[in-house]
Amino acid sequence: AVEPELLHTYSKVYNFDVVLLIVRLAVLTAVTLTVPVVLFPIRTSVNHLLGASKDFSWPRHIGITFALLVCVNILVIFVPTIRDIFGFI
């Protein structure tokens, strides 16, 4: 009877637990701080695919970053569990 998200399973057992809230905050912080680290190589790869011979351009850099963040946010909103993402990968 384990939920797809492990922290939700613990929430059923412990209704209000300070340690569980701290763990959720730690997971949120880890994911939030990981996005820029992962975004850099993805943006660099997309930039090389779209215009490897072109010079650096701030509008293109910002546009690629914005497009990647929009795609990530759409995935976060519409994919119900992380299990589906891991299954795809």
N, C-alpha and C positions, 0 to 999 in steps of 0.2 A: 504494500500500500504506500509505496514511496512516490511522491509527486515528481514531476519532471524537474522542478527546481527544488533542490534539497532544503533550502531555507524555508520554503513553504511547508514542508513536512514538519520541521521543528516548530513552526508557528501553530500547528494543530495541537501539538503536545503542550507547549509552553505558551500560554496566551499572551502574557506580557513579561518578557524576560529582558533585563538590561543587557546581559551578555549577548543575546541574540540581536538586539538593536545595534550594539557595537560592532558585531560581525557584519551585519548588513551595511553599516556605514563604512567599514573597512573595504568591503567588496566594491561598494560604490566609488570610493576614493581610488582604489586600484584600477578599476575600469576607466574612470575619468582621466587618470594620469597616463594610462596606456595609449589612449587614442592619439595624442600627438606623436608618440614614439612610432606607432604603426603607420600613421598618416604620412610621415616623411618619406619612407621608401616607396610607398604606393604612388605618392604624388610625383616623385622623381621618375619612376617607371612610366607612368602615364605621360609625363612631359617628354621623355625620350621617344615614346611611341608616336606622339603627335608632332613633335618638331625637334628632332635631335640636332639638326644642323642650324637651328635658329638660336639667336642670342637670348639671354635671360630677359624675361618680360614680366613686370609686376602684374599687369592685368591677366595674362595667361596663368601665372602662378596662383593668383587669388581666385580666378575662375575655376581652375582644377580643384583647388582646396574646397571651395564652396560646393562644387558638384559632388565631390567625395563625401563631404559632410551631409549633404542632402540625401545621398544614397544610403549612408549609414543610418541616418535618422528614420528613413522609410523602412529599412530592414528592422530596426528596433521596434517600430510601431506595429508592423504587420506580421512579423514572424512570432508565433506564440511562445516557442521555447528555444533555448540555446541548442537543444538536442537536434533540431532541424538544421541549424547552421553547421554543427559538427558532422551531421550526416552528409551534407552537401560537400563539405571539405574533404 
